[in-house]
Amino acid sequence: MSLPQICYQCLLPPTTDQSLQRCGRCQSRLYCSKDCQRLDWIIGSHKKQCEPPAADATPPPIDLIDGVRLHCRKDGGGWIGTKIPNNHVIFNSYVMPVPGLLEIPLVIHRVGTQSLDQADLDCQIATYLNIHPVTGLAPTQWLSNIGTCVIGRKDRKPLSPQHLELVYMFIDGLLDDFGDVGPEKAREAMTRERFEKFAEVYRRNELKKGREERWADVRSIYDV
């Protein structure tokens, strides 16, 4: 099976005037530009893993897994569904703390957005997803200079934009709790049971707002 036709670093398909180029040494990764290849070499895992293939090596099959792309301010904000190769380095990342407590093993990967304006790289959703369950604060590296990110599940199950929205909005409410009722009560709410109740109410409210097309077929994130 050939590699999926998306760039390994930015996880985007090539534009009409682009063609993906394979790493000349390991032959295992495709890039849409020299910049993406350089970023994966400098801040990604390519430098450690790039080895010439054995003469008789047969590459393992690579599938695409549903994930979500979080756009920073420079890219317009918001989120959309995307695809992630099942051999991508994102699946070697740590599970973000609060989603982990909810038994939702979310992992995150920065695609390497570049800008001279630091505000362009703000990505509030990524910051919220990375908060510490005790303090309600995100680590320094997730407060600024974030850029566009991709979110997936460490167990390689599909992640939909709706499911990510539920996790994000639940954490948004937790941050209110940190200020209103204190860190201890906020921490007590970080359970699968509380999340499931929240998700069901949120989904019903979205349906009442006439958003059937987006929410009618959404199952529990635990039933994926």
ABEGO torsion letter per residue (X at the ends): XBBBBBBAAAGBBBBAABBBBBBAAAGABBBABAAAAAAAAAABAAAAABBBBBAABBBBBBBBBBBBBBBBAAAGEEBBBBBBBAABAAAABBBBAAAAAAGBBBBBBBAGBBBABAAAABBAAAAAAABBAAAGBBBAAAABGAEBBBBBBAAGBBBBAAAAAAAAAAAAAAAAAAAAAEAAAAAAABBAAAAAAAAAAAAAAAAAAGAAAAAAABBBAAAX
